[in-house]
Amino acid sequence: MAEPDPEPRQAGGIVVTRGMSLRIPAGGLRISMGPDGLDAEMLSLHVSRSMWLPWLEIAMSHLEA
């Protein structure tokens, strides 16, 4: 009898590309020391992307065409 397929893996993490920035706001990261050692909890993360460069690249490609 065949084994069942394993559960699919979910993509984790954050992909940061050119023109993007990450910021952890005040209170957005909690680090504590417990009986098992350090424990970190991400409460909030701000991600922004500047859009002027992609639009400029699109405009330049249209201009060339």
LINDA-V394197 format. One record per backbone hydrogen bond with DSSP energy under -1.0 kcal/mol. NH is the residue of the N-H (numbers start at 0). CO is the residue of the C=O. If there is no record, write none. Layout:
BEGIN
NH,CO / NH,CO
END
This chain:
BEGIN
19,16 / 20,47 / 22,45 / 27,24 / 29,40 / 31,38 / 33,36 / 36,33 / 38,31 / 40,29 / 42,27 / 43,27 / 45,22 / 47,20 / 49,18 / 54,50 / 55,51 / 56,52 / 57,53 / 58,54 / 59,55 / 60,56 / 61,57 / 62,58 / 63,59 / 64,60
END
